[in-house]
Amino acid sequence: MTEEKMHIMLCEDDGNLGSLLCEYLQAKGYIVDLLLDGEQGYKAFQKTKYDLCVLDVMMPKKDGFTLAQDIRMMNADTPIVFLTAKNMKEDILTGFKLGADDYLTKPFSMEELLFRIEAIIRRVKGKKAKEVTLYHIGKFTFDTPKQILSIGDKQTRLTTKECELLTLLCSHQNQILERNYALMTIWGENTYFNARSMDVYITKLRKHLKDDPDIQIMNIHGKGYKLVVPEE
């Protein structure tokens, strides 16, 4: 049985760069739709099921951050990679707050983009291949395949990154989850900006878990984090 090709949406307003990236990824076996502005990207996402989106941040009509917000409203699971000429810390953190899976600053090599896309797809496929797993975190139930955190009648749909990080914490509950291990497992590399973005996700997870005061995610100075759950 032939493996189905992955379908990528590429939104890049630089037609020359977009065409080069499109042709390169197609040569590597991907189906790629090239859209030249955020509005085109939004309309395409409404009609097509994409396995991954590559979004330029600075685009006419609708910028990449706004498009990402729209995509997250329609589908919380589709991986997103941002491309930008900016390298401001605030822009990178904004991207991760919106649920980005990765972020490349121009100029970058096409090989690097391919490597990052392949790393994300491996993580997504690996997650889907696992058996249905339910974690019980105090009063919460965490359904990892559905990415839903439940307490009583309240359900919270987690983003892919939130789900991956909480899954790691749950698999190490009441133990130290080493910071570098989490970075390498989820982001594939240990960089300053990825470390900062992980702090953002830890803060978001704490807010999701605040309805059970017996649960906490502790900072372990110089080491990492610990999900503290009452022992049954």
N, C-alpha and C positions, 0 to 999 in steps of 0.2 A: 504494500500500500504506500503510495507516494505521500510524503508529508505535505500538508497544505502550506502554501506560502503565506508569510506574514504580510499584513497590509499596513503600510505606514502613511500617515498624512504629514506632508512636509509643507509648512507655511513659511515662505521666505520671499520678501519683496524685492530682493536683488535677483533679477531673472537669470543672470549669468551664473551666480553662485548656486542658485536653486537648481538650474539645469545640470550643473556639474555633479551636485550631491545626488540628484535624482538618478542620473545615469549610473553613477558609481554604486548606489544601493541596489538598483535594478540588476546590475552586473553581478552583485553578490547574492542574488536570488530573492530579493524582496519586491513586492508590488508597491509602487510609490505613486501617490497623487500629489502633484505640485500645485499649491495655491499661492497666489501672489499678494494677498492681503488677508487681514483677519476676518473680514466679512465673508469672503469666499470660503475661508476655512470653517467658519461657523455653519454656513449652509451645507458644506460637504459633510461635516460631522453629523448633522441632522439626518442625512440620507444614507450614510455608509457606516459600517461597523469596522472601526480601525483597531489594530492590535497595539499601536503606539503612535504618539503624535510628537513631531519635532517642530517647535514653534520659535520663530524669530521674535524677540521682544519688541523691537521698534518696527512696527508695520503701520501702513496707512489704514484709515477707516476703523480698524479695531486692533489695538496693540496686543502683543502676545500674552501679557498678564490678564487683560480683560477676556481674551479668548479662552485662556485656561480656566478662569472662573466660570465661564459659560459651559465649557466642557465638563467641569466637575459637577455642575448642576444636572447635566444630562447623564453622566456616567462617572462614578467615583473611583472606578478601577483602572481606566485606561492610563497607561504610563505616559508621562509627559517629560520631554527633554527641551530645555530652553537654549536658544542660541542668541548671543548678544555681543555687540561691540563694547558694551559697558563692562567694567570690572569693579564697580562700586559695591562695597560690602552690603549696603542697604538693598540694592537691587537683587543681589544673590539671596539674601535672607527673605525678601519679598517672594521670590520664586519658590523657595522651599515652603514658606507659609501657605502658598497656594496649592501645595501638594505635588510639587515637581519631584521627579525621580532622579533627575540629573541636570547639569547646567554647564554649558561650554561657552567660553569667552573667545570671541574672534580675535586674531586668526587661530584656527585649529586645523589639524590634519584630518582628511577624510577617514584615514585609518583609525584615528582616535574616536571619531563619532561612531564608526562601525563597532569598535570595541565596546563602547559604552552601551550602544543599542543591544548588542549580543548579551552583555552582562545583565541588563534589565530583563530581557526575554528569558534568559536562563532562570532568573529568580522567579518570574511569573509562572513559567512552566513547572518549576519545582514545587511552587506553592499549590498549583492546581493538581499536581500528581499525588500529593499527600492524601491520606485518608481523612475523612471528616473528623475534626478534632474540636472538642469542647473543653474549655478551661473554666474551672470554677474559682473565681477570685473573690473571696469573702461572699458578699451578697450578689455579686455579679456573675453572669454567665457570658463567656466570650466564645462566639462561634467564628473560628478563624477562616473557614472557606467562604462564609457569607460576609465576613468582616463586620459583624454586628456585636456590639457590647450591650447586654441587657441587664436591667435591674427592675424587678416588678414588671409593670406595664410599659416602662420606658425603654426604648431601643435607640441606640446611637450607631449610625453607619460610619465606620472609620475609613480614612483614606488608606491607600496601599502602604504608604510609609508608616502611618500610625499602627496599622495592623502588623506589619513586619516587626516593628520595635516592641509592641506589646507582646507579641508571640515570643520573642527572645526573652523578655522580662519574665513571662509566665514560665518558660522552660527553665529559668534560673531562680524561681521565686524563693525568697528567703535566703538567697545566695547572691554574691556579688557578680553582676554582669560587667565584665571588663569593657571599658570604653573603646579601646582599640579593636577588640573583637567585634563589638557591635558595629563599628564604623566599617570594618572590612566585610562583614557579613551582609550588611544592608546597602552600603554605598560602594563597596568594592575598593575603597582606598581611604587613607587617613589624611585628610587635609584640614587646614584651619577652618575653611568655610563649611565643610561637611560637619565638622565638630560643632560649630556654632548652630548649624541647622538642626542637629540632633538635640541640642538643648531646647530649641523651639518645640520640637515634637514631644520631648519629655514634659514640658510645661502644658502642652495640649492634653496629653494623656492624664496628667494630674487633675485637670479640670473635668475630664470625662469620668474619673473615678471618685470625685469628691462626694458623691451621694452615699458612700460608705466610709465613715470617718475612721474605721479600723484599718483601712487600706492606705498605704503611702508608698511613694517612690522616693527613696532616700538617695542623696548625693553622697558617695563614698569618696572623700577627697583623695585625689591622685590615682584613683583606681577605676571608678565607674559608678554604677547605680545598683540599687537593691530594691526589688519589689517586695515589700513586707506585707505578708498575708497571715492572719491569725491561724495558728495550727489547730487542726480539728482534733 
